[in-house]
């Protein structure tokens, strides 16, 4: 079997071979397409800049700068983590945005989460040592979108069948009596049915001619 490509190349002369080697272009003209040009600023970027290198965010007025510097007293930067002194006197790790959903899932929807409300979910978050500024809002949104909570959370007491108390009695204390009469076409004119309520079903039937 003849290789068509090899057979064609065998008929080409020396003039068909390029005399100069091609220059390899090491540049990538479209490499700028891989650069992220629009990226949101991290939540704690300004605090980290102040704590790490003393750089204040630009464009702050006097009162804004004063408040910002006052708030930074409650934060500690230990590279690469930022901690905040909370109201209970314990430093808690400031959680970045990309870790919030995972923490809320483990504190609310996991096996040991219990699918409790917003307050208990936030209590668990604080107990494990995490903090972020809008934690109550994020926890409320997470609980409202939890599938299991939406399925069983609307079963209120008014939807349940009311329960009746059971009377506690002793043997032969309560009787139920039913009297039926007359029955002219039959031999028995009266029927008396007596039921002992304690025995739940035990009855006595008496007939009289």
RAVENBEL-V121772 format. One record per pair of residues at least 24 apart in sequence whose ideal C-beta (glycine too) atoms are under 8 Angstrom apart, sorted by sequence separation. I is the first residue (numbers start at 1). J is the second residue. If there is no record, write none. Layout:
BEGIN
((I/J) (I/J))
END
This chain:
BEGIN
((51/75) (172/196) (173/197) (174/198) (47/72) (51/76) (52/77) (103/128) (118/143) (171/196) (173/198) (51/77) (117/143) (172/198) (52/79) (103/130) (171/198) (47/75) (169/197) (170/198) (171/199) (48/77) (169/198) (47/77) (167/197) (51/82) (108/139) (115/146) (100/132) (115/148) (48/82) (92/126) (104/138) (108/142) (115/149) (47/82) (95/130) (97/132) (100/135) (104/139) (108/143) (93/129) (95/131) (92/129) (93/130) (94/131) (95/132) (105/142) (109/146) (44/82) (88/126) (92/130) (93/131) (94/132) (100/138) (104/142) (108/146) (90/129) (92/131) (109/148) (86/126) (101/142) (86/131) (47/94) (84/131) (44/94) (43/94) (44/96) (43/96) (42/96) (43/97) (42/97) (43/132) (43/133))
END
